[in-house]
Amino acid sequence: MDAIKMINYLIGLLFVAAYAYQFLYIPLSLFGKEKKKDTEIREHDYAVLICARNEEEVIGDLLDSIAAQDYPAEHIHCFVMADNCTDATAEAAVKHGAAVFERFNNREVGKGYALNELLKKIPEDVASKIKGYFVFDADNLLKKDYFTQMNKKVCEGNELITSYRNSKNYSHNWISAAYALWFLRESRYLNYPRYLCAGSGAVSGTGFYFSRAIAEENGGWPYHLLTEDIEFSADQILKGRKIAFCREAELYDEQPVTFTHSYKQRLRWAKGYFQVFQKYGKALIAGALRGSFACYDMLNTIMPAFFLSALSLLLNGICLLCSLKDPNALLTVLQSLGETLRSVYLMFCVLGAITTFSEWKKIDCPPLKKILYIFSFPLFMMTYLPIALLSLFTSVSWEPIPHTFSRKRLYREAKGRS
Protein backbone atom coordinates (compact mmCIF):
# COMPACT_ATOMS: atom_id res chain seq x y z
CA MET A 1 0.00 0.00 0.00
CA ASP A 2 2.95 2.34 -0.41
CA ALA A 3 1.26 3.16 -3.70
CA ILE A 4 -1.28 5.35 -1.90
CA LYS A 5 1.51 7.56 -0.60
CA MET A 6 2.73 8.05 -4.15
CA ILE A 7 -0.81 8.73 -5.38
CA ASN A 8 -1.40 11.39 -2.72
CA TYR A 9 2.00 12.89 -3.44
CA LEU A 10 1.25 13.12 -7.18
CA ILE A 11 -2.19 14.66 -6.56
CA GLY A 12 -0.51 17.17 -4.25
CA LEU A 13 1.93 18.07 -7.02
CA LEU A 14 -0.98 18.59 -9.44
CA PHE A 15 -2.57 20.93 -6.90
CA VAL A 16 0.65 22.90 -6.65
CA ALA A 17 1.05 23.02 -10.43
CA ALA A 18 -2.53 24.26 -10.90
CA TYR A 19 -2.64 26.82 -8.09
CA ALA A 20 0.96 27.91 -7.46
CA TYR A 21 0.27 31.23 -9.20
CA GLN A 22 -2.32 32.06 -6.53
CA PHE A 23 0.39 31.83 -3.89
CA LEU A 24 2.42 34.27 -5.98
CA TYR A 25 -0.56 36.60 -5.74
CA ILE A 26 0.12 36.97 -2.00
CA PRO A 27 3.42 38.92 -2.21
CA LEU A 28 2.03 40.82 -5.21
CA SER A 29 -0.93 41.92 -3.10
CA LEU A 30 1.22 42.76 -0.06
CA PHE A 31 3.94 44.70 -1.85
CA GLY A 32 2.49 45.65 -5.24
CA LYS A 33 1.42 49.22 -5.91
CA GLU A 34 -1.61 50.23 -7.93
CA LYS A 35 -0.71 52.67 -10.67
CA LYS A 36 -2.69 55.85 -10.25
CA LYS A 37 -4.19 57.12 -13.47
CA ASP A 38 -4.51 60.79 -14.31
CA THR A 39 -8.19 60.70 -15.20
CA GLU A 40 -10.82 63.40 -15.38
CA ILE A 41 -13.49 62.63 -12.81
CA ARG A 42 -17.08 63.14 -13.91
CA GLU A 43 -20.14 62.49 -11.77
CA HIS A 44 -22.10 59.93 -13.77
CA ASP A 45 -25.65 58.76 -13.18
CA TYR A 46 -26.10 55.16 -12.02
CA ALA A 47 -29.00 52.77 -11.48
CA VAL A 48 -28.90 50.55 -8.40
CA LEU A 49 -30.47 47.10 -8.79
CA ILE A 50 -31.61 45.23 -5.67
CA CYS A 51 -33.47 41.93 -5.83
CA ALA A 52 -35.00 41.07 -2.46
CA ARG A 53 -37.08 38.19 -1.16
CA ASN A 54 -38.65 38.57 2.29
CA GLU A 55 -35.99 41.00 3.50
CA GLU A 56 -38.03 43.76 5.13
CA GLU A 57 -35.71 43.56 8.18
CA VAL A 58 -32.58 44.65 6.31
CA ILE A 59 -33.40 46.42 3.06
CA GLY A 60 -34.00 49.76 4.78
CA ASP A 61 -30.45 49.75 6.16
CA LEU A 62 -28.99 49.27 2.67
CA LEU A 63 -31.10 52.04 1.16
CA ASP A 64 -30.17 54.35 4.05
CA SER A 65 -26.47 53.62 3.49
CA ILE A 66 -26.93 54.52 -0.19
CA ALA A 67 -28.73 57.74 0.75
CA ALA A 68 -25.84 58.60 3.10
CA GLN A 69 -23.19 58.37 0.36
CA ASP A 70 -20.87 61.32 -0.20
CA TYR A 71 -21.68 60.98 -3.91
CA PRO A 72 -24.44 63.36 -5.18
CA ALA A 73 -27.79 61.73 -4.40
CA GLU A 74 -29.38 63.03 -7.62
CA HIS A 75 -27.05 60.77 -9.62
CA ILE A 76 -28.08 57.54 -7.86
CA HIS A 77 -31.40 55.91 -8.83
CA CYS A 78 -32.47 52.95 -6.68
CA PHE A 79 -34.72 50.19 -8.00
CA VAL A 80 -35.93 47.20 -6.00
CA MET A 81 -37.54 44.00 -7.23
CA ALA A 82 -39.57 42.45 -4.41
CA ASP A 83 -39.30 38.90 -5.70
CA ASN A 84 -42.01 36.46 -4.57
CA CYS A 85 -42.25 38.23 -1.23
CA THR A 86 -44.74 37.31 1.46
CA ASP A 87 -43.68 40.05 3.87
CA ALA A 88 -43.47 43.85 3.75
CA THR A 89 -40.22 44.10 1.75
CA ALA A 90 -41.89 46.27 -0.92
CA GLU A 91 -43.38 48.64 1.62
CA ALA A 92 -40.06 48.94 3.50
CA ALA A 93 -38.18 49.74 0.28
CA VAL A 94 -40.72 52.42 -0.72
CA LYS A 95 -40.47 53.94 2.76
CA HIS A 96 -36.71 54.28 2.33
CA GLY A 97 -36.90 55.98 -1.05
CA ALA A 98 -36.58 53.27 -3.71
CA ALA A 99 -38.70 52.70 -6.79
CA VAL A 100 -40.21 49.27 -6.18
CA PHE A 101 -41.62 46.57 -8.44
CA GLU A 102 -43.13 43.26 -7.41
CA ARG A 103 -42.71 39.90 -9.10
CA PHE A 104 -44.57 36.64 -8.51
CA ASN A 105 -43.23 33.75 -10.54
CA ASN A 106 -42.79 30.24 -9.12
CA ARG A 107 -41.40 28.76 -12.34
CA GLU A 108 -38.47 31.09 -13.05
CA VAL A 109 -37.00 31.28 -9.60
CA GLY A 110 -33.71 32.94 -8.72
CA LYS A 111 -31.82 36.20 -8.66
CA GLY A 112 -30.95 36.04 -12.36
CA TYR A 113 -34.59 36.03 -13.44
CA ALA A 114 -35.47 38.82 -11.01
CA LEU A 115 -32.55 40.96 -12.24
CA ASN A 116 -33.57 40.49 -15.85
CA GLU A 117 -37.13 41.59 -15.14
CA LEU A 118 -35.96 44.53 -13.03
CA LEU A 119 -33.77 45.82 -15.87
CA LYS A 120 -36.82 45.87 -18.13
CA LYS A 121 -38.80 47.89 -15.57
CA ILE A 122 -36.43 50.85 -15.42
CA PRO A 123 -38.06 53.92 -16.98
CA GLU A 124 -36.60 55.03 -20.32
CA ASP A 125 -35.80 58.53 -19.06
CA VAL A 126 -33.51 56.99 -16.41
CA ALA A 127 -32.12 54.18 -18.57
CA SER A 128 -31.10 56.62 -21.31
CA LYS A 129 -28.93 58.80 -19.06
CA ILE A 130 -27.19 56.33 -16.75
CA LYS A 131 -23.63 55.18 -17.23
CA GLY A 132 -24.29 51.73 -15.82
CA TYR A 133 -25.73 49.53 -13.09
CA PHE A 134 -24.74 48.56 -9.56
CA VAL A 135 -26.00 45.26 -8.14
CA PHE A 136 -26.42 44.79 -4.38
CA ASP A 137 -28.13 42.26 -2.14
CA ALA A 138 -30.73 43.58 0.30
CA ASP A 139 -28.60 42.70 3.36
CA ASN A 140 -25.61 44.79 2.24
CA LEU A 141 -24.29 48.02 3.75
CA LEU A 142 -21.97 50.43 1.95
CA LYS A 143 -19.07 52.48 3.21
CA LYS A 144 -19.80 56.20 2.86
CA ASP A 145 -17.48 56.74 -0.12
CA TYR A 146 -18.43 53.56 -2.01
CA PHE A 147 -19.91 55.30 -5.05
CA THR A 148 -17.18 57.95 -5.12
CA GLN A 149 -14.48 55.28 -5.27
CA MET A 150 -16.30 53.12 -7.83
CA ASN A 151 -17.01 56.18 -10.00
CA LYS A 152 -13.26 56.82 -10.21
CA LYS A 153 -12.77 53.35 -11.69
CA VAL A 154 -15.63 53.96 -14.14
CA CYS A 155 -13.98 57.23 -15.22
CA GLU A 156 -10.82 55.25 -15.95
CA GLY A 157 -12.78 53.41 -18.63
CA ASN A 158 -13.69 50.18 -16.83
CA GLU A 159 -16.97 48.58 -17.93
CA LEU A 160 -16.95 45.86 -15.25
CA ILE A 161 -15.88 46.44 -11.64
CA THR A 162 -16.17 44.43 -8.46
CA SER A 163 -15.55 45.77 -4.97
CA TYR A 164 -14.06 44.86 -1.59
CA ARG A 165 -16.42 42.48 0.23
CA ASN A 166 -16.36 42.73 4.02
CA SER A 167 -18.82 41.34 6.57
CA LYS A 168 -21.23 42.90 9.03
CA ASN A 169 -21.55 39.78 11.22
CA TYR A 170 -18.02 38.34 11.22
CA SER A 171 -17.96 37.77 14.97
CA HIS A 172 -21.30 35.94 15.26
CA ASN A 173 -19.83 32.43 15.11
CA TRP A 174 -17.30 30.24 13.31
CA ILE A 175 -19.58 29.79 10.29
CA SER A 176 -20.13 33.48 9.58
CA ALA A 177 -16.42 34.11 10.25
CA ALA A 178 -15.36 31.42 7.76
CA TYR A 179 -17.54 32.90 5.03
CA ALA A 180 -16.28 36.39 5.75
CA LEU A 181 -12.64 35.29 5.84
CA TRP A 182 -12.99 33.61 2.45
CA PHE A 183 -14.53 36.71 0.87
CA LEU A 184 -11.85 38.93 2.41
CA ARG A 185 -9.21 36.62 0.95
CA GLU A 186 -10.98 36.65 -2.41
CA SER A 187 -10.96 40.45 -2.44
CA ARG A 188 -7.43 41.04 -1.17
CA TYR A 189 -5.53 38.04 -2.52
CA LEU A 190 -7.36 37.13 -5.71
CA ASN A 191 -9.19 40.09 -7.27
CA TYR A 192 -6.70 42.74 -6.13
CA PRO A 193 -3.54 41.07 -7.51
CA ARG A 194 -5.41 40.11 -10.65
CA TYR A 195 -6.11 43.81 -11.15
CA LEU A 196 -2.52 44.77 -10.36
CA CYS A 197 -1.20 42.51 -13.10
CA ALA A 198 -3.86 43.59 -15.62
CA GLY A 199 -5.78 40.33 -15.35
CA SER A 200 -9.48 39.85 -14.78
CA GLY A 201 -11.21 39.48 -11.45
CA ALA A 202 -14.46 37.63 -10.85
CA VAL A 203 -17.82 38.88 -9.66
CA SER A 204 -18.82 37.36 -6.34
CA GLY A 205 -22.55 37.62 -5.81
CA THR A 206 -22.94 41.25 -4.86
CA GLY A 207 -21.25 44.65 -4.94
CA PHE A 208 -20.41 44.95 -8.61
CA TYR A 209 -20.91 47.31 -11.56
CA PHE A 210 -21.55 46.72 -15.25
CA SER A 211 -21.96 49.31 -17.96
CA ARG A 212 -25.17 50.18 -19.79
CA ALA A 213 -23.46 49.07 -23.01
CA ILE A 214 -23.06 45.54 -21.64
CA ALA A 215 -26.70 45.40 -20.57
CA GLU A 216 -27.79 46.55 -24.02
CA GLU A 217 -25.49 44.05 -25.72
CA ASN A 218 -26.93 41.23 -23.58
CA GLY A 219 -30.51 42.41 -23.99
CA GLY A 220 -30.89 42.42 -20.21
CA TRP A 221 -29.52 39.82 -17.80
CA PRO A 222 -29.40 36.41 -19.55
CA TYR A 223 -27.62 34.56 -16.73
CA HIS A 224 -29.90 32.08 -14.98
CA LEU A 225 -27.70 29.27 -13.69
CA LEU A 226 -27.59 28.65 -9.93
CA THR A 227 -24.41 30.75 -9.71
CA GLU A 228 -25.34 33.57 -12.06
CA ASP A 229 -22.40 35.68 -10.84
CA ILE A 230 -19.80 33.10 -11.95
CA GLU A 231 -21.71 32.54 -15.18
CA PHE A 232 -21.62 36.28 -15.83
CA SER A 233 -17.89 36.42 -15.06
CA ALA A 234 -17.06 33.47 -17.33
CA ASP A 235 -19.13 34.85 -20.21
CA GLN A 236 -17.57 38.31 -20.01
CA ILE A 237 -14.03 36.90 -19.82
CA LEU A 238 -14.71 34.75 -22.88
CA LYS A 239 -15.84 37.92 -24.65
CA GLY A 240 -12.44 39.43 -23.93
CA ARG A 241 -13.48 41.81 -21.16
CA LYS A 242 -11.67 42.26 -17.86
CA ILE A 243 -13.38 42.67 -14.51
CA ALA A 244 -11.59 45.44 -12.64
CA PHE A 245 -11.34 45.68 -8.85
CA CYS A 246 -11.83 48.67 -6.58
CA ARG A 247 -10.16 48.00 -3.24
CA GLU A 248 -11.28 51.33 -1.76
CA ALA A 249 -15.01 50.63 -2.38
CA GLU A 250 -16.00 48.63 0.67
CA LEU A 251 -19.22 46.69 1.08
CA TYR A 252 -20.50 44.83 4.16
CA ASP A 253 -22.38 41.60 3.60
CA GLU A 254 -24.35 39.37 5.98
CA GLN A 255 -23.19 35.75 6.21
CA PRO A 256 -25.19 32.65 7.19
CA VAL A 257 -24.87 31.67 10.85
CA THR A 258 -26.28 28.12 10.90
CA PHE A 259 -24.78 25.05 9.27
CA THR A 260 -28.18 24.17 7.78
CA HIS A 261 -28.36 27.45 5.86
CA SER A 262 -24.70 27.19 4.97
CA TYR A 263 -25.19 23.66 3.65
CA LYS A 264 -28.13 24.73 1.45
CA GLN A 265 -26.27 27.72 0.09
CA ARG A 266 -23.04 25.87 -0.65
CA LEU A 267 -24.95 22.95 -2.19
CA ARG A 268 -26.45 25.48 -4.61
CA TRP A 269 -23.06 27.06 -5.26
CA ALA A 270 -21.43 23.69 -5.93
CA LYS A 271 -24.20 22.67 -8.33
CA GLY A 272 -23.93 26.07 -9.99
CA TYR A 273 -20.19 25.68 -10.52
CA PHE A 274 -20.80 22.36 -12.28
CA GLN A 275 -23.43 24.04 -14.45
CA VAL A 276 -21.00 26.81 -15.39
CA PHE A 277 -18.30 24.27 -16.23
CA GLN A 278 -20.76 22.28 -18.34
CA LYS A 279 -21.79 25.40 -20.28
CA TYR A 280 -18.48 27.27 -20.54
CA GLY A 281 -15.78 24.67 -19.74
CA LYS A 282 -14.83 23.83 -23.33
CA ALA A 283 -14.60 27.48 -24.32
CA LEU A 284 -12.50 28.32 -21.25
CA ILE A 285 -10.14 25.41 -21.93
CA ALA A 286 -9.81 26.54 -25.56
CA GLY A 287 -9.13 30.09 -24.41
CA ALA A 288 -6.51 28.92 -21.94
CA LEU A 289 -4.79 26.86 -24.65
CA ARG A 290 -4.71 29.97 -26.84
CA GLY A 291 -2.81 31.74 -24.08
CA SER A 292 -5.57 33.55 -22.19
CA PHE A 293 -4.52 33.62 -18.56
CA ALA A 294 -7.93 35.03 -17.59
CA CYS A 295 -9.60 31.92 -19.05
CA TYR A 296 -7.14 29.67 -17.21
CA ASP A 297 -7.73 31.55 -13.96
CA MET A 298 -11.53 31.34 -14.32
CA LEU A 299 -11.29 27.65 -15.20
CA ASN A 300 -9.32 27.08 -11.98
CA THR A 301 -12.02 28.92 -10.06
CA ILE A 302 -14.76 26.51 -11.09
CA MET A 303 -13.29 23.01 -11.40
CA PRO A 304 -9.75 21.58 -10.76
CA ALA A 305 -9.80 21.81 -6.95
CA PHE A 306 -12.98 19.74 -6.77
CA PHE A 307 -11.82 17.24 -9.38
CA LEU A 308 -8.47 16.64 -7.70
CA SER A 309 -10.04 16.46 -4.23
CA ALA A 310 -12.69 14.00 -5.41
CA LEU A 311 -10.04 11.90 -7.15
CA SER A 312 -7.98 11.80 -3.96
CA LEU A 313 -11.02 10.83 -1.90
CA LEU A 314 -11.99 8.09 -4.38
CA LEU A 315 -8.51 6.55 -4.58
CA ASN A 316 -7.98 6.73 -0.83
CA GLY A 317 -11.38 5.12 -0.30
CA ILE A 318 -10.57 2.26 -2.67
CA CYS A 319 -7.22 1.66 -0.98
CA LEU A 320 -8.87 1.79 2.42
CA LEU A 321 -11.38 -0.91 1.43
CA CYS A 322 -8.65 -3.06 -0.10
CA SER A 323 -6.53 -2.89 3.05
CA LEU A 324 -9.19 -3.84 5.60
CA LYS A 325 -7.87 -7.42 5.89
CA ASP A 326 -4.23 -6.37 6.26
CA PRO A 327 -3.46 -4.35 9.45
CA ASN A 328 -0.11 -3.10 8.14
CA ALA A 329 -1.58 -1.95 4.85
CA LEU A 330 -4.53 -0.35 6.67
CA LEU A 331 -2.14 1.59 8.91
CA THR A 332 -0.21 2.82 5.87
CA VAL A 333 -3.39 4.04 4.17
CA LEU A 334 -4.64 5.77 7.32
CA GLN A 335 -1.26 7.46 7.85
CA SER A 336 -1.21 8.72 4.27
CA LEU A 337 -4.79 9.94 4.53
CA GLY A 338 -3.99 11.67 7.82
CA GLU A 339 -0.95 13.39 6.30
CA THR A 340 -3.08 14.61 3.38
CA LEU A 341 -5.79 16.01 5.66
CA ARG A 342 -3.16 17.63 7.84
CA SER A 343 -1.56 19.29 4.82
CA VAL A 344 -4.93 20.63 3.65
CA TYR A 345 -5.75 21.89 7.15
CA LEU A 346 -2.39 23.66 7.48
CA MET A 347 -2.71 25.22 4.03
CA PHE A 348 -6.07 26.78 4.90
CA CYS A 349 -4.69 27.85 8.28
CA VAL A 350 -1.87 29.70 6.56
CA LEU A 351 -4.26 31.35 4.08
CA GLY A 352 -6.61 32.28 6.89
CA ALA A 353 -3.79 33.67 9.04
CA ILE A 354 -2.32 35.78 6.23
CA THR A 355 -5.74 37.24 5.46
CA THR A 356 -6.63 37.82 9.11
CA PHE A 357 -3.44 39.69 9.97
CA SER A 358 -3.27 41.76 6.78
CA GLU A 359 -6.95 42.78 7.05
CA TRP A 360 -6.92 42.95 10.87
CA LYS A 361 -8.18 46.54 11.13
CA LYS A 362 -11.03 45.89 8.71
CA ILE A 363 -12.39 42.91 10.65
CA ASP A 364 -15.05 43.86 13.19
CA CYS A 365 -14.44 41.15 15.77
CA PRO A 366 -12.76 40.80 19.20
CA PRO A 367 -9.03 40.01 18.85
CA LEU A 368 -9.21 36.59 20.52
CA LYS A 369 -12.04 35.50 18.24
CA LYS A 370 -10.08 36.64 15.19
CA ILE A 371 -7.28 34.28 16.21
CA LEU A 372 -9.56 31.35 17.08
CA TYR A 373 -11.44 31.62 13.79
CA ILE A 374 -8.18 31.09 11.89
CA PHE A 375 -8.18 27.52 13.21
CA SER A 376 -11.86 26.82 12.52
CA PHE A 377 -11.64 28.24 8.99
CA PRO A 378 -10.03 25.07 7.52
CA LEU A 379 -12.75 22.86 9.02
CA PHE A 380 -15.40 24.92 7.26
CA MET A 381 -13.53 24.81 3.95
CA MET A 382 -12.99 21.05 4.17
CA THR A 383 -16.75 20.48 4.38
CA TYR A 384 -17.02 21.82 0.83
CA LEU A 385 -15.90 18.50 -0.69
CA PRO A 386 -18.70 16.27 0.67
CA ILE A 387 -21.24 19.00 -0.10
CA ALA A 388 -19.93 19.31 -3.67
CA LEU A 389 -20.00 15.53 -4.12
CA LEU A 390 -23.58 15.39 -2.84
CA SER A 391 -24.61 18.12 -5.28
CA LEU A 392 -23.69 15.82 -8.17
CA PHE A 393 -26.45 13.42 -7.18
CA THR A 394 -29.00 15.90 -5.82
CA SER A 395 -31.60 18.06 -7.50
CA VAL A 396 -30.82 21.59 -6.33
CA SER A 397 -33.03 24.64 -6.63
CA TRP A 398 -32.60 28.24 -5.52
CA GLU A 399 -33.69 28.88 -1.93
CA PRO A 400 -33.49 32.21 -0.07
CA ILE A 401 -31.13 32.53 2.90
CA PRO A 402 -32.65 34.50 5.80
CA HIS A 403 -31.10 37.92 6.48
CA THR A 404 -32.07 39.50 9.79
CA PHE A 405 -29.02 41.39 11.09
CA SER A 406 -30.58 44.81 10.90
CA ARG A 407 -29.84 47.88 12.97
CA LYS A 408 -33.34 47.62 14.48
CA ARG A 409 -32.72 44.05 15.59
CA LEU A 410 -29.33 44.86 17.07
CA TYR A 411 -30.91 47.77 18.94
CA ARG A 412 -33.68 45.54 20.29
CA GLU A 413 -31.19 42.89 21.41
CA ALA A 414 -28.96 45.49 23.09
CA LYS A 415 -31.98 47.01 24.83
CA GLY A 416 -33.07 43.59 26.04
CA ARG A 417 -29.66 42.94 27.60
CA SER A 418 -29.60 46.31 29.39
ZIRABEL-V741791 format. One record per pair of residues at least 4 apart in sequence whose C-alpha atoms are under 6 Angstrom apart, sorted by sequence separation. I is the first residue (numbers start at 1). J is the second residue. D is the distance in whole Angstrom. If there is no record, write none. Layout:
# ZIRABEL-V741791
I/J/D
I/J/D
This chain:
# ZIRABEL-V741791
16/20/5
25/29/6
27/31/6
28/32/5
94/98/5
111/115/6
124/128/6
147/151/6
154/158/5
174/178/6
177/181/6
185/189/5
186/190/5
187/191/5
188/192/5
195/199/5
215/219/6
224/228/6
228/232/6
237/241/5
259/263/6
263/267/6
266/270/6
268/272/6
276/280/6
277/281/4
288/292/5
293/297/6
295/299/6
300/304/6
304/308/6
306/310/6
312/316/6
313/317/6
316/320/6
334/338/6
348/352/6
349/353/6
352/356/6
355/359/6
356/360/5
369/373/6
373/377/6
384/388/6
93/98/6
194/199/5
215/220/5
223/228/5
236/241/6
287/292/5
170/176/6
194/200/6
256/262/6
323/329/5
324/330/6
170/177/5
194/201/6
288/295/5
323/330/5
82/90/6
287/295/6
288/296/5
191/201/5
284/295/5
167/180/6
79/98/6
81/100/6
84/103/6
78/98/5
79/99/5
80/100/5
81/101/5
82/102/5
83/103/5
84/104/5
79/100/6
81/102/6
353/374/6
352/374/5
164/187/5
205/229/5
204/229/6
349/374/6
203/229/6
48/77/6
51/80/6
53/82/6
273/302/6
45/75/4
46/76/5
47/77/5
48/78/5
49/79/5
50/80/5
51/81/5
52/82/5
53/83/5
203/233/6
348/378/5
45/76/6
47/78/6
48/79/6
52/83/6
54/85/5
202/233/6
53/85/5
56/88/6
54/87/5
56/89/4
345/378/5
55/89/6
54/89/6
56/92/6
60/96/6
162/203/6
200/242/4
201/243/5
227/269/6
200/243/5
163/207/6
227/272/5
231/276/6
162/208/4
226/272/4
161/208/6
161/209/5
160/209/6
195/244/6
160/210/5
159/210/6
159/211/5
137/206/6
136/206/5
136/207/5
135/207/6
135/208/6
134/208/6
69/144/5
70/145/6
134/209/4
69/145/6
133/209/6
65/142/6
71/148/6
133/210/5
62/140/6
132/210/6
59/138/5
62/141/5
132/211/4
176/255/5
132/212/4
176/256/6
58/139/5
131/212/6
176/257/5
161/243/5
163/245/6
175/257/6
160/243/5
161/244/5
162/245/5
163/246/5
164/247/5
46/130/5
160/244/6
161/245/5
168/252/5
45/130/5
46/131/6
48/133/6
49/134/6
164/249/6
166/251/6
167/252/5
168/253/6
169/254/6
45/131/6
46/132/5
47/133/5
48/134/5
49/135/5
50/136/5
52/138/6
163/249/6
164/250/5
165/251/5
166/252/5
167/253/5
168/254/6
46/133/6
50/137/6
167/254/6
200/294/6
149/249/6
146/249/5
116/220/5
116/221/5
143/250/6
142/251/5
141/251/6
112/223/6
141/252/5
112/224/5
140/252/5
140/253/5
41/155/6
270/388/5
267/387/6
271/391/5
267/391/6
26/189/6
29/193/5
25/193/6
185/355/6
171/365/5
178/377/5
110/398/6
1/329/5
5/336/6
57/404/6
58/406/5
57/406/6
